[in-house]
Amino acid sequence: MRSIRRLAMIGGLSALMVGFAQAEQWQVAKNEDGVKVSLSEVPGSKYKAYRGETTIKASVAKLRALQEDVVGACAWIHECKSQKLLKHEGSQGWTYTQFNTPWPVTPRDSVLHVTNVEGVDGSVTRELKGEPGFIPEEKGFVRVSQVEGYWKLVPKGPNVTEVTYQVHTEPGGSVPSWLANKFVVDAPFETLRALRKKAEE
């Protein structure tokens, strides 16, 4: 049963990767301080997908532990106000996050279903899927309506890991174009820089 479940998770991840690949027309938007951010149009959406890439001097195990510390991770996730674990089941977890937004935009929150898939090469892929209806909506927040993406941690040597963070989000409600365009660059860039700083302390 465990092997069947693992195959199903890998199949789901493969489908996610294929979906991204079909939309891949990536253009580099920022490449500074060892972090490269690329953007891609997504058919049927007015919001771009983003992909951030960097190399961190830390092991896959350490980076995974930092990510699985759901409350603590809020300190390095861009514009995270608070975060908590709702449910944990084997290789899967459900997290709830509240985000800061500049006035007058209503703050956002999201529920993510996170699935860990371990590769034979020692890599770890954390598949991210929004589940907005998992818990009731909170007063004063607009629930992010759709999230699809992943974290990929690939070992590149002793205590060296290549990190990719790729996401497409439908933020729900009304978001000014200037804010949406800024967020898709700042979110991966600032998140990866802060994660690297934390991991290399």
C-alpha angles and dihedrals in degrees: 000000000000092000091049090051091048091051090049091052092048089048091052091049091049090053090051091051091049090051091054092044092056090055096042112131093134120187123187110244100173135008112177140130092010094304122111120197121193129183132207134190114242118213111248095013132096090206122082126230115238133210125192123191133187143143119243127197095230137088125266088244093056093047091047090051091051090052094046090053088087098182094043093046090068087076092068103029110099113259093352111159098179139341137190141175113250100182140354125200120167109296092353134082138176118216134188120210133184118203133204117235129184118257129297093024113095112245116258132224132188143192116216130194105210121196122187118213118186119211126214088241091063093261125136125210118195108200114208121205126169117234102182094173096053091100132013117275118266121237112252095024135091111221115233102244101207138015128173124169149090149232115229121195115190123181112233099175140320105335094347121116133181108219127199122184114187127172144159117198136187100202097198126229121032120325122178113243092236090058094045091050092048094046097053089058100036096045098063095032098050094037094053093044091051093045091050092050092049094046094048096048 
